[in-house]
Amino acid sequence: MFALELVEKVRRVSPGAANALTTLAVKNIVPLAAAMGYRVDEVTDARVKATVPLDRKTKNHVGSVYLGAQVTVMELTMGVMLFRRFPPSQYKMLVNRMEVAFHAKAKTAVSAVCEPPEELLAKLASELRATGDKAEAWIPVRLLGTDGQCVAESRFLAVFKRG
């Protein structure tokens, strides 16, 4: 049984325990996530939300969340969403490009929210079935402060290959 399948079985019993397992998995795969204090808060078919704190390890010289931590939490959260829909046992995924627009200083902990439109994910799945080889899509992610203010908006060009 693959780890993601186990997490989904746990999610049916306890979403909180499944989020904790997902957090541990991400920290194991990407050790930087552990150093940043990355935490998965919510995972559904339509939405993934994860948080990094504003603390000594993530703070920059002007007292806000360091740019690298902001981008990393957005990218990891997008990855959790996509790996849930397109399991690594079947697909390989890399980010080829990204675009970010920063709107406010990240003065608090920040939460990345990945809620791609269902149509976008369905089109990606359809392209993978049709080509059997490679497909790509721009996946949007928002970064919010604890007050709900939008700190940044990003999009990642995710490229998939079967296999």
C-alpha angles and dihedrals in degrees: 000000000000119000093245091054089052091050090052091052089051090047090062089059101033124005090189092056090047090052090051091050091048090050090052092048093051091047090050093049095042110028090191087069090062092050090051094049093243112185130184108224104174138011124181134147089266105033144033122188125185134171141210121194128234100242143125092292097049102032122104129209093277095051100257132107109289115252092239091055091049093052093042095053090050094048095045091048091051088050093054089052094048097042088053090056098033107032118216088232087070106024139036115215132190133170112242099179142001138195125198132186113194115209106172142010112271097235095160139032109304132220124206115213121196113191107154115185112264089234090060093052092045091051090050091050090047092051091050090052093046098047096030086204122057140001137164139197140177108245118200124219129180125206116212134189120227088265091058093252114146106245096177144350121213142172129203126204101226115196119198132197125183115250 
